[in-house]
Amino acid sequence: MDVVTARVDRALAVLRQADSLTETGAVSLATSLSAEDMVITDLIARHGLRIGLFAIDTGMLHTETLAMIRALEDRYALAVRVVRPDPAAVAALVSRQGAYAFYDSLEARQACCQVRKVAPLAQVLQGHAGWITGQRRDAAASRARLDEVETDPVRGIAKFNPLAAWSFDDVMAYVRQHALPLSPLYDRGYRSIGCEPCTRALKPGEDIRAGRWWWEQDGASKECGLHVAGVTS
């Protein structure tokens, strides 16, 4: 058995564990429309799992990212629930600190992420038994000890990271093998893709996370707050 096949089998086992929770409540993939999440979506559709999909439209995503919603729905005939931040909360944030204050300080950037990402996530996960992410251990130093199955300490629900052990090369190998929809941003050197003002293409030799919040010096801070280290289940 080759490495990619073994990785797929393990990821599917984790997804089946997540699927079993749908007997007690909703379980959804929080898709960022990344290559990783396309792999997970393909596994969900290919194996008929009862797992929903939602995407958080922060109001600052790349046009290419938003276009992946339609590409995904056309490919799989699956509905992607699009969740957006509270307009009043966004307006208050912009009034208080300006539309692009996230370039000025870590605190301002985290406040923006809180309104545009974290609060909508909390809203959509209400009543859920679990949620699924496309996180990988080698994508960031802060994720080096990521478990495949854990308990979300903020929401007290199960959290599944089926691609935790995958490398970026594993992900792209699966994408190529199954001809999955993929954002054209990858061809332009992007790897970790978030909001447009906060994401750039990588320079030669840079770490995969270097294109996120590149103006911040502390690599440990390069998280938006969606993911908090959980307790292993």
Number of C-alpha atoms within 10 A of each C-alpha: 6 6 10 16 12 11 20 20 12 16 23 19 13 18 26 16 13 27 20 14 18 18 10 11 12 19 27 25 25 21 24 22 27 21 24 25 21 23 22 25 24 19 16 21 15 10 12 10 17 18 22 21 19 20 20 21 19 21 14 13 18 17 10 14 21 17 12 19 22 14 16 20 12 12 13 13 11 15 14 17 16 15 17 19 20 13 12 9 14 17 12 12 18 14 10 10 14 12 13 13 17 20 16 12 12 18 12 17 18 19 19 23 19 17 20 26 22 20 17 20 20 12 12 18 18 12 13 18 20 27 23 25 21 23 22 22 19 19 18 18 12 17 18 13 12 20 23 23 21 19 19 20 14 12 15 14 19 22 28 28 24 26 29 23 19 21 17 16 10 17 20 17 13 19 18 11 8 11 10 18 20 21 22 12 17 14 10 11 14 21 23 20 23 22 18 15 14 18 20 21 19 19 12 7 7 10 13 17 21 22 21 24 24 16 14 16 10 10 15 11 13 19 17 18 14 14 16 13 15 18 15 13 12
